[in-house]
Amino acid sequence: MTTDPLPITRPAILCVACAAAAGFFWWAFHERYYRRRDCIEASASSCITPDGANLIGGGAVWSVVAGLFTGLSICCLGVVLRRRRANGR
């Protein structure tokens, strides 16, 4: 009895796409909240940057989205690695 190898293309593409999305959202979190967290906490509501952007504490929400995409990317990587091992590569 011969079994067909499990395809790894779709999970690999999904893994790369989720990793790219996670990278984007981690970057957004860093730019919109983490770099100026002291100013946001000191003002208790928002912080005006030198370039005129108004930053609020809600910028921390970017980390939640980034964490979800990071977790999904790690799960997809696990699927790819298991399928590679099952295919004997």
N, C-alpha and C positions, 0 to 999 in steps of 0.2 A: 504494500500500500504506500503510495507516494503522496505526500502532501505538498501543496503549493506554498511557496515562501510567503510570509506575511509582508505586505507592502509597508515600507517605512517613509515613503515620499510625503504623503499627506501629513502625518504627525510631525515630520521634520520641518515642513513648511510652516505648520501651525506653531511649532516651538520657536522658530526664528521670528515669526510675526509677533508672537506674544512677548518675546524678549525685546524686540524693537519697541513695542508699545510700552513695556515696563521701563525701558531706558528713557523714553520720552517723558513719561509721567514722573519718574524720579528726578529728571532734569527740571521739570516744571515745579515740583515740590521744592527743590533746592533754590530755584530762582525766585519763586513767589512767596516762600515762607522761611526756609531754613537760614538763609543768609541774613535776614533781617528780623529774626525771631525776638531778639532783645528789644528792639524798637517797638515791635508789635505788643509785646508783653508789658513794656513800660507805659505805653499809652492806653492800655486796656481796651482798645477798640480797633484802631487802624494806625497806619504809619504812612506818611507821605515821603516818598523817595526823592533824591535829588533830581531825577528826570520827570517827576510829577506823577508817578504811578501811586495809587492808593492801595496799600496792601492791608489785608485783614487777617485775622486768625483763622478764617476759613481756608486759607491756603494749605493748612495742614491736611485737609481732605485729600489733596493730591497723593499723599503717601498711602492712603487706603487703596486707591485705585491702582497705584504702582505695585503695592503688595499683592493685590489680587492677580495682576498680570504676571508678576514674578512667580507666584505659586503655580499658576496655570502653565507657565513656561517650564517649570521644573517637572511638573507632572507629564507634560508632553515629552520632555527629554527622557524621562523614565520609560515611557512607552516605546520610544525609538530604540533605546538601549536594550530593552527586553526583546523587541522584535529582531534586532540585529543578532542577539544571542540565540534566539530560537531558529533563525535562518542559518546559523552556523558561520557567520562572517566574522 
